[in-house]
Amino acid sequence: MITKVSNHSEDAASLTERARNVLPGGITRSTVYVPPHPPYAATGSGALVQDVSGHVLVDCNNNYTSLIHGHSSRQEIVEAAVSATRSGTAFGLPTRHEVDFAEYLAARTGVEKWRFCNSGTEAVLMMLRAARAFTQRDTIIRFAGSYHGTGDEVVDPKAAGVPKWVEESVLVVPQGDLDALKDALREHGNRVAAVLIDLMPNRAGLNPATREFVQELRALTRRYGVLLAIDEVISFRLSWGGFHQHYGVEPDLISTGKIIGGGFPVGAVGGKAGFLREFDPARAGAVMWGGTFSANPVTMVAGLTALRLFDQDAISALNAKGESMRGDLEAAGVRVNGFGSLLRIMTSDTKALWWSLYERGVLAGSNGLLALSTAMNDKHLSHVIEAVAEGARNVGDTGTPEQ
């Protein structure tokens, strides 16, 4: 089904050589790097992407889960973005489009107030700033192995370039370890502003948190006057108003991004009115947070259009396809984690698996993540299942799966 369709004038090798002359290691985004060097995308259409050599793939990466409708598969989104562009891409004034989108998000999620930014990383940092401002506490608790973007507070405190103060202001506890969480709150609760959690962290293996853990987490944060900050940048797609609804918990703050941008850069923070009033510029001592392109009209109208198209029927259908694929892969002997439309292939050699899938016409995340889109039909899904099963057999699994 997936075949080479055309050639381009410049191949990946020559582009890589040029890139290494002007970009560190030839790369701007660490996440897209696969050694010895990644292929280069040329075009995307629906569920497919074509690289500069003409190789065509079913896109299960979807720009790291953000393209919920694939590549320009819904003309409503394209037309909305083009129309907004013709009227002006960005202003030094607010527009009605951010009001429209915030109203929609509030109605869809039940989360009262919203504020927009330009990435998931920024949304998480805004969320933590709000928590610290509201509680007048400095410490954050997060869980080991979870990815929350590239801000200093949410990466490994031993990572290069991270200042020493991070170790003093961020407590890291093991994933799902309720006893460790209780110990941390018992000892430090009076200085903890928020507990930051991703309910199904990709980097940590895409294992959903248990309902019991999340319910107890909510109870503990209330007991210690700590805000519950849920990172839904990736997982928002899994339920109508965010994955936290699957657990029946009400977050104090929520960060999201990815699919809510309609294919354009976006981030958003939602929360109860009392917490987000920290950003009200009319208040004395308000948190001042700008952003030249935050809530730009193109992102706002494209994102609102994309979310309206991703209604409850679309969510249920896509999640069902993901669960069916997970079952087929498990039946084929593939180790796979996840929930709904997000899957993670567990392997001892992610590099070998990635290239094996690429050769078979499937673009995955560099750690084995598969993110389905509404643009995929049964033929696309069948091709992915076959390619993953063959790729996993080709790679073999003789070691412990990478997390």
C-alpha positions as CSV (number, residue, x, y, z in Angstrom):
1,M,0.0,0.0,0.0
2,I,2.8,2.4,0.9
3,T,5.1,3.0,-2.0
4,K,7.7,5.5,-3.1
5,V,6.0,8.1,-5.3
6,S,8.6,10.7,-6.4
7,N,12.1,12.0,-6.0
8,H,13.3,15.4,-4.7
9,S,16.3,17.4,-5.8
10,E,18.1,17.2,-2.4
11,D,18.4,14.0,-0.3
12,A,18.7,13.7,3.5
13,A,22.4,13.2,3.4
14,S,23.1,16.5,1.7
15,L,20.5,18.3,3.9
16,T,22.2,16.8,7.0
17,E,25.6,18.1,5.8
18,R,24.2,21.6,5.4
19,A,22.4,21.4,8.7
20,R,25.5,20.4,10.6
21,N,27.2,23.6,9.4
22,V,24.6,25.8,11.0
23,L,22.7,23.8,13.6
24,P,24.3,22.0,16.6
25,G,24.5,18.4,15.5
26,G,22.4,19.3,12.6
27,I,19.2,19.4,14.8
28,T,16.9,22.0,16.3
29,R,14.6,19.5,18.2
30,S,16.3,16.8,20.2
31,T,13.2,14.7,20.0
32,V,13.4,14.2,16.2
33,Y,17.0,12.9,16.3
34,V,17.5,9.3,15.3
35,P,21.2,8.3,14.7
36,P,23.0,8.5,12.4
37,H,20.7,11.3,11.2
38,P,17.0,11.6,10.7
39,P,15.3,11.6,7.3
40,Y,13.7,14.9,6.2
41,A,10.0,15.4,5.6
42,A,8.8,16.9,2.4
43,T,5.0,16.8,2.4
44,G,2.1,15.4,4.4
45,S,-1.4,14.6,3.3
46,G,-4.0,13.0,5.5
47,A,-2.5,10.0,7.3
48,L,0.6,10.0,5.1
49,V,3.9,11.8,5.1
50,Q,6.6,11.7,2.4
51,D,10.3,12.3,2.9
52,V,12.7,14.0,0.5
53,S,13.7,10.7,-1.0
54,G,10.1,10.0,-1.9
55,H,9.5,7.3,0.8
56,V,5.9,7.4,1.9
57,L,4.8,6.4,5.4
58,V,1.7,6.1,7.5
59,D,2.3,8.9,10.1
60,C,1.9,7.5,13.6
61,N,4.1,10.2,15.0
62,N,1.8,13.1,14.0
63,N,4.3,15.6,15.2
64,Y,4.5,14.0,18.5
65,T,0.7,13.5,19.0
66,S,-0.3,17.0,18.0
67,L,-2.0,16.3,14.6
68,I,-5.2,14.7,15.7
69,H,-6.7,15.0,12.2
70,G,-3.4,14.2,10.4
71,H,-2.0,16.5,7.7
72,S,-4.6,18.9,6.2
73,S,-7.2,16.2,6.1
74,R,-10.0,18.5,7.2
75,Q,-10.5,21.4,4.9
76,E,-12.4,23.2,7.6
77,I,-9.2,23.7,9.6
78,V,-7.2,24.8,6.6
79,E,-9.8,27.3,5.5
80,A,-10.1,28.7,9.0
81,A,-6.4,29.2,9.3
82,V,-6.1,30.7,5.8
83,S,-9.0,33.1,6.5
84,A,-7.4,34.2,9.8
85,T,-4.1,34.7,8.1
86,R,-5.6,37.0,5.5
87,S,-7.1,39.1,8.3
88,G,-3.8,39.4,10.2
89,T,-1.6,36.8,11.8
90,A,-1.0,38.5,15.1
91,F,-1.7,41.8,16.9
92,G,-0.5,43.8,19.9
93,L,-4.1,43.6,21.0
94,P,-6.4,40.7,22.0
95,T,-8.9,39.4,19.5
96,R,-12.4,37.8,19.8
97,H,-10.8,34.5,18.7
98,E,-9.2,33.9,22.1
99,V,-12.5,34.7,23.8
100,D,-14.3,32.2,21.6
101,F,-11.7,29.5,22.3
102,A,-11.6,30.1,26.0
103,E,-15.4,29.9,26.2
104,Y,-15.3,26.6,24.3
105,L,-12.6,25.1,26.5
106,A,-14.4,26.2,29.7
107,A,-17.7,24.6,28.5
108,R,-16.0,21.4,27.2
109,T,-13.9,20.8,30.3
110,G,-15.8,22.4,33.1
111,V,-12.5,24.2,34.0
112,E,-13.5,27.8,34.7
113,K,-10.6,30.0,33.5
114,W,-8.0,29.7,30.7
115,R,-4.9,31.4,29.6
116,F,-3.0,30.7,26.3
117,C,0.7,30.4,25.4
118,N,2.8,28.9,22.6
119,S,3.9,25.5,23.8
120,G,3.3,22.7,26.2
121,T,6.6,23.6,28.0
122,E,5.4,27.1,28.6
123,A,2.0,25.9,29.7
124,V,3.6,23.8,32.4
125,L,5.8,26.6,33.6
126,M,2.9,29.0,33.7
127,M,0.9,26.4,35.7
128,L,3.8,26.1,38.3
129,R,4.2,29.8,38.5
130,A,0.5,30.2,39.3
131,A,0.7,27.5,42.0
132,R,3.6,29.2,43.6
133,A,2.1,32.6,43.5
134,F,-1.2,31.4,45.0
135,T,0.2,29.2,47.8
136,Q,3.2,31.4,48.5
137,R,5.2,28.2,48.6
138,D,8.2,27.3,46.5
139,T,8.5,23.5,46.3
140,I,7.1,21.3,43.5
141,I,6.6,17.5,43.7
142,R,6.8,15.6,40.4
143,F,7.3,12.0,39.4
144,A,10.5,10.4,38.1
145,G,10.6,9.7,34.4
146,S,7.7,11.9,33.4
147,Y,8.3,14.5,30.7
148,H,6.8,17.9,31.2
149,G,8.8,19.9,28.6
150,T,12.2,21.5,28.9
151,G,11.9,24.0,31.7
152,D,14.5,23.7,34.5
153,E,12.0,22.6,37.1
154,V,10.8,19.6,35.2
155,V,13.9,18.0,33.8
156,D,16.5,15.8,35.5
157,P,18.2,18.1,38.1
158,K,21.5,16.5,37.2
159,A,21.1,17.5,33.5
160,A,23.6,19.8,31.9
161,G,22.8,23.5,32.3
162,V,20.2,23.0,35.1
163,P,21.0,25.3,38.1
164,K,21.6,23.9,41.6
165,W,18.5,25.5,43.0
166,V,16.3,23.1,41.2
167,E,17.3,20.3,43.5
168,E,16.3,22.4,46.4
169,S,12.9,23.4,45.1
170,V,11.7,20.2,43.3
171,L,11.1,16.9,45.0
172,V,11.1,13.9,42.7
173,V,9.3,10.7,43.8
174,P,9.0,7.4,41.9
175,Q,6.1,6.8,39.6
176,G,3.0,5.5,41.3
177,D,4.7,5.2,44.7
178,L,2.0,6.2,47.1
179,D,4.2,5.7,50.2
180,A,7.0,7.9,48.8
181,L,4.4,10.6,48.0
182,K,3.0,10.4,51.5
183,D,6.5,10.6,53.0
184,A,7.3,13.7,50.9
185,L,4.1,15.5,51.8
186,R,4.5,14.5,55.5
187,E,8.0,16.0,55.6
188,H,7.6,18.9,53.2
189,G,3.9,19.5,52.8
190,N,3.9,22.9,54.4
191,R,6.3,24.2,51.7
192,V,4.9,22.4,48.7
193,A,3.0,24.5,46.2
194,A,1.8,21.7,43.8
195,V,2.1,18.1,42.8
196,L,2.7,17.9,39.1
197,I,1.5,14.7,37.4
198,D,1.0,13.3,33.9
199,L,-1.6,10.6,34.3
200,M,0.0,8.5,31.5
201,P,3.6,9.6,31.0
202,N,5.0,8.7,27.7
203,R,8.7,8.9,28.7
204,A,8.0,6.6,31.6
205,G,6.5,3.9,29.5
206,L,2.9,5.1,28.8
207,N,1.4,3.3,31.7
208,P,-1.8,4.8,32.9
209,A,-1.9,5.7,36.6
210,T,-4.3,3.6,38.6
211,R,-7.6,5.1,39.6
212,E,-6.8,4.3,43.3
213,F,-3.5,6.3,43.1
214,V,-5.1,9.3,41.5
215,Q,-8.0,9.4,43.9
216,E,-5.6,9.2,46.9
217,L,-3.4,11.8,45.3
218,R,-6.3,14.2,45.1
219,A,-7.2,13.5,48.8
220,L,-3.6,14.1,49.9
221,T,-3.2,17.4,48.1
222,R,-6.3,18.7,49.7
223,R,-5.2,17.5,53.1
224,Y,-1.9,19.5,52.8
225,G,-3.3,22.5,51.0
226,V,-1.3,21.6,47.9
227,L,-2.5,22.3,44.4
228,L,-3.0,19.3,42.0
229,A,-1.5,20.3,38.7
230,I,-2.3,17.8,35.9
231,D,-0.2,17.9,32.7
232,E,-2.6,17.0,29.8
233,V,-0.5,18.3,27.0
234,I,-0.5,14.7,25.4
235,S,-3.4,13.0,27.2
236,F,-6.1,15.6,26.6
237,R,-7.1,13.7,23.5
238,L,-8.2,10.7,25.4
239,S,-11.5,12.0,26.9
240,W,-14.0,14.8,26.1
241,G,-12.6,17.3,28.6
242,G,-9.2,15.7,29.4
243,F,-7.9,12.4,30.7
244,H,-8.5,13.4,34.3
245,Q,-12.2,13.0,33.6
246,H,-11.5,9.3,33.1
247,Y,-10.4,9.2,36.8
248,G,-13.3,11.3,38.1
249,V,-10.9,13.9,39.7
250,E,-11.1,17.6,39.6
251,P,-7.7,19.3,39.1
252,D,-6.8,22.7,40.5
253,L,-4.7,23.5,37.4
254,I,-4.4,21.8,34.1
255,S,-1.9,22.3,31.2
256,T,-2.6,21.3,27.7
257,G,-1.4,21.9,24.1
258,K,-0.7,19.6,21.1
259,I,-4.1,18.8,19.6
260,I,-5.8,22.0,20.7
261,G,-3.7,24.1,18.2
262,G,-5.1,22.6,15.0
263,G,-1.5,22.0,13.8
264,F,-0.1,25.3,15.0
265,P,2.0,26.1,18.1
266,V,-0.1,26.3,21.2
267,G,-0.2,25.8,25.0
268,A,-2.9,26.6,27.5
269,V,-3.4,26.6,31.2
270,G,-6.8,26.1,32.8
271,G,-7.8,26.3,36.4
272,K,-10.3,27.4,39.0
273,A,-10.9,31.1,39.0
274,G,-9.3,31.7,42.3
275,F,-6.0,30.2,41.2
276,L,-5.8,31.8,37.7
277,R,-6.6,35.2,39.1
278,E,-2.9,35.3,39.9
279,F,-2.5,36.3,36.2
280,D,-5.1,39.1,36.4
281,P,-3.0,42.2,35.4
282,A,-5.4,44.5,37.3
283,R,-4.4,43.0,40.6
284,A,-1.6,44.3,42.7
285,G,1.3,41.8,42.6
286,A,-0.1,39.9,39.7
287,V,2.0,37.3,37.8
288,M,3.1,39.1,34.7
289,W,3.5,36.7,31.7
290,G,3.5,37.9,28.1
291,G,4.1,36.1,24.9
292,T,4.3,37.8,21.6
293,F,2.4,35.1,19.7
294,S,0.2,33.8,22.5
295,A,-3.4,33.5,21.5
296,N,-2.6,34.6,17.9
297,P,-5.7,34.4,15.7
298,V,-4.4,31.7,13.4
299,T,-3.8,29.2,16.2
300,M,-7.1,30.2,18.0
301,V,-9.3,29.6,15.0
302,A,-7.5,26.5,13.8
303,G,-7.5,25.0,17.2
304,L,-11.1,25.7,17.9
305,T,-12.1,24.3,14.6
306,A,-10.0,21.1,15.2
307,L,-11.5,20.5,18.6
308,R,-15.0,21.0,17.4
309,L,-14.4,18.3,14.8
310,F,-12.9,16.1,17.5
311,D,-16.2,15.5,19.2
312,Q,-17.3,12.7,21.5
313,D,-18.1,10.3,18.6
314,A,-14.6,11.0,17.0
315,I,-12.9,10.5,20.4
316,S,-14.7,7.2,21.0
317,A,-14.0,5.9,17.5
318,L,-10.3,6.8,17.6
319,N,-9.9,5.3,21.1
320,A,-11.6,2.1,19.9
321,K,-9.2,1.8,17.0
322,G,-6.3,2.2,19.3
323,E,-7.6,-0.5,21.7
324,S,-8.2,-2.8,18.8
325,M,-4.7,-2.2,17.4
326,R,-3.2,-2.8,20.9
327,G,-5.1,-6.1,21.1
328,D,-3.9,-7.2,17.6
329,L,-0.3,-6.3,18.4
330,E,-0.4,-8.1,21.8
331,A,-1.8,-11.2,19.9
332,A,1.2,-11.0,17.6
333,G,3.6,-11.1,20.6
334,V,4.4,-7.3,20.6
335,R,4.7,-5.7,24.0
336,V,2.6,-2.5,24.0
337,N,1.4,-0.1,26.6
338,G,-1.0,2.8,26.4
339,F,-4.7,3.8,26.4
340,G,-7.1,4.6,23.6
341,S,-5.4,6.3,20.6
342,L,-1.9,6.4,22.2
343,L,0.3,3.3,22.1
344,R,3.9,2.7,23.1
345,I,5.8,-0.2,21.7
346,M,8.1,-1.6,24.4
347,T,11.4,-2.8,23.0
348,S,15.0,-3.2,24.2
349,D,16.3,-1.3,21.1
350,T,14.3,1.8,20.2
351,K,16.7,2.9,17.5
352,A,16.6,-0.4,15.7
353,L,12.8,-0.5,16.0
354,W,12.4,3.0,14.7
355,W,14.4,2.3,11.5
356,S,12.7,-1.0,11.1
357,L,9.3,0.6,11.1
358,Y,10.5,3.4,8.9
359,E,11.7,1.0,6.2
360,R,8.3,-0.7,6.4
361,G,6.4,2.6,5.8
362,V,5.5,3.7,9.4
363,L,6.7,6.8,11.1
364,A,6.7,6.3,14.9
365,G,8.0,8.5,17.7
366,S,11.7,8.0,18.4
367,N,10.9,6.0,21.6
368,G,8.3,3.7,19.9
369,L,5.2,6.0,20.5
370,L,2.3,5.6,18.1
371,A,-0.4,8.3,18.0
372,L,-3.4,7.6,15.8
373,S,-5.2,10.3,13.9
374,T,-8.8,10.6,12.6
375,A,-7.3,10.6,9.0
376,M,-6.4,6.9,9.3
377,N,-8.6,4.4,7.6
378,D,-8.6,0.6,8.0
379,K,-6.0,0.1,5.4
380,H,-3.6,2.4,7.2
381,L,-4.2,0.7,10.5
382,S,-3.7,-2.8,9.0
383,H,-0.5,-1.7,7.4
384,V,0.7,-0.3,10.8
385,I,-0.1,-3.5,12.6
386,E,1.7,-5.6,10.1
387,A,4.7,-3.3,10.0
388,V,5.0,-3.2,13.8
389,A,4.6,-6.9,14.2
390,E,7.3,-7.5,11.5
391,G,9.5,-4.8,12.9
392,A,9.4,-6.1,16.5
393,R,10.2,-9.6,15.2
394,N,13.1,-8.2,13.2
395,V,14.5,-6.3,16.2
396,G,13.9,-9.0,18.7
397,D,13.6,-8.5,22.4
398,T,16.4,-10.0,24.5
399,G,16.8,-7.3,27.1
400,T,14.7,-5.2,29.3
401,P,12.4,-2.8,27.4
402,E,13.5,0.8,27.4
403,Q,11.3,3.2,29.5
